[in-house]
Amino acid sequence: KAPAKSTAKKSSAVNKVPEIECTSKQMQQAIVDRLHKGLGTDAEKANNKAWWNATCHAVNEVVFDKLTQTQQNHSGQDTRSVNYLSLEFLMGRLLSNNLHNLQLFKVTEEALKALGKDLYEICDEEPDMALGNGGLGRLAACFIDSLATLGYPAIGYGIHYEHGLFAQSFQDGRQIERPDTWREYGNPWEICRPESIQHVPLYGYVETVFDEDGGSHKVWHAGQKLKGVPWDVPIVGYGAKTVNILRLWESRADEAFDWDVFNAGGYVDAQAEKSKAETVSKVLYPNDETPEGKELRLVQQYFFCACSVKDILRRFKRHNTDWTKLSDKVAIQLNDTHPTIAIPELMRILVDEERLDWDFAWSICQKVFAYTNHTLLPEALEKWSVALFEKVLPRHLEIIYEINRQFMEVVEAKWPGDDSKKAKLSIIEEGDDRKVCMANLCVVTAYKVNGVAAVHSELVKTDLFPEYHELFPTKLVNVTNGVTPRRWLKACNPKLAALYDDEVGADWVVNLDKLRGVLPKAKDVALQKRFMDIKKDNKIELAKIIKDLTGVEVSADAIFDIQIKRLHEYKRQQLNMMHILALYKRLLDNPDYDMVPRVFIFGAKAAPGYHMAKQIIYALNKIADKVNNDERVKGKLKVVFLPNYRVSLAEKLFPAADISEQISTAGLEASGTGNMKFAINGALTVGTMDGANIEMAEEIGAEHMFIFGLSVAEVKELKQQGYNPFDYYYNNPELKSVLDWLDTDYFTPGHPGALSDIKRSLLEGGDEYLCLADYASYSEAHLKIDAMYRDQAVWAEKAILNSGAMGKFNSDRSIEDYASTIWNLTKHPIS
Ligand code: KOT
């Protein structure tokens, strides 16, 4: 029998969240049953992977039940829903989170213990679902957790990549990429839905068909067709009142089509065509903030948008025939510009297939789509060559031309005769290689455009889209990012979570503002001791992992100073590196140099084609080799670069951090979300006034953080004046000696110059990200860290003040902001 009957209790401790009744005995029975009946093994023979599998399947019995109830409830009431379109969902592992959200974690822990198994070890068996690159994909994962927790009808749409983000290892300090194989042995969380397959046309040509009434319409004759197979991953909200779905599309060859067109080619050619079709969802592009203009990437984008839009319309048509109702029932949120092609796809369906009048179809589109911008980096703005577009999506290009033609009339009306305005705002960039600007298409169409932190949203208005802002003064808005406290505190830091249960009550997990309850007690010695003991325990755990992964021994008495995020020059891992070299130099110059022992910990993947990012990884690994094996530093300095940084490793790092490095050049990190996860877990931030750091400082008090460096305005001013990194190089002897060190073979014996290109990019290269300009201030901030850590009472107080003030940065708050200001969405939790 299934482990649980989902009976709601009359009252419950947590925000009236009903608990699912399930005893340890029932759970044991369910797991053992799955071992026997599902996997054909038994408790004696089963390895930990089999135990994990069996536990997941036991949990699914509850999840699927709740899923059906939610779907029936939403469909029965024909609710308005949000459709979150994202090329990336960086989910990580699901077992621990699902158990917490079902409130079955403790009971499962007991059940497995009785069976001689440790739940934490079982959870560690799960491969990460790494269907994303970094912040943007992880944000999507936090958002669907919050949507379900809050009881909003929502679907996440994405791609069912066979290979997620590459696995990283190091060979002689250099990054090696290997394919990720998360689905090699199946995935217990997903359900294939062949009944909801979609067909996707590609290539071919467009015919104008003249109608009897004198009008005409367009018919797209595709040159190829793909089949989209949906895989649904249930998304369990906290308290399990709502289980939404994440629907991921897998591409296959469309047999029906192949037989017609490739008949003469015979069996072997048909098989080759089949493999080609399957490459579409094979692999996630590993570039963060640098779009790749490859045909396969455009096909991926269109494939998943076409499947998703058709699926959305299929659900709409189940209850509706009146197209004016579409915008009442459907909001489509575009996670950056990657799903922009959904806009002309909806136009195509409405105009060509449903035969709606253009203006009517356009008015619908303008009420359905909203767009989130996640970056100001100019190189990250997606532009597709018109020639490629014409080849892959000929009809969509025509539609985009028509949208643009009409929009240019609007621009002409606003700024008569101003061709420079037209050139700037046009969706089509003119030139030798004409381009389709996806962000422009988004802003022209969407009814709301949002940035992801206050400062970023202001810069979207003033620097990125000033003319659009003038034209559409209410369109551009802010929704500050947040992270789910279920994964990023309750599940990853059980000891701190238990402390908060005791201090402020267990419902902080659905109301993170409750953590403020600890602020008045920040000086309380007993609380400080408990807080710091937990931090120490977490550091000891991490020290074991570090030893396991790198062989390096670190002491949990040292300051754990952590920078984990994608490797990108604007995030300035190289600035951190320069400061580490300075400390190393100080220790070599003066063996008695007085510093609190420090462990610098890095985790970062570099895009495989990003040379400088890979060089920085190489440099850090080489520096780590030297420093960690140099007796002269007397254990005061260690550097570790953990391989294969990913969500499940992050869950071990945030709880163990003393210092959180958030050191991007001001104006370039749209928000950051790691900054929030660190602070929630009691780390102090060394950071610039950038992205969400600014709002964190407002909540926490800047005096409780280590803020350094140029502000956004100062960065602009310095760049305007003409920034010269050599000014800083010649005026700061320590900085100069650190950079000169990179030209020697000290860190790369026998290979002088192996690290010189980092120095070159910081000097002759112009230091685009102002590392030298911010160096002195950064170095000073680290002296303050060192001084403060010596007084553990002050440190504990600050850590509590940071963690307790993080209520705002909860993704439930972000989702409530989206729901009220953008989506106009109502909650429909199952009762
Ligand atoms: C943009 C274009 C292509 C690929 C990735 C991106 C991208 C990623 N843009 N922004 N991000 C990060 O998104 C996070 C969530 O909003 C932000 O916190 C972070 O600052 C962005 O860098």
Residues whose N, C-alpha, C, O or C-beta is under 5 A from the ligand:
A	BS01	KOT	G135 L136 L139 N287 D288 E289 T290 H374 T375 A380 V452 E669 A670 S671 G672 T673
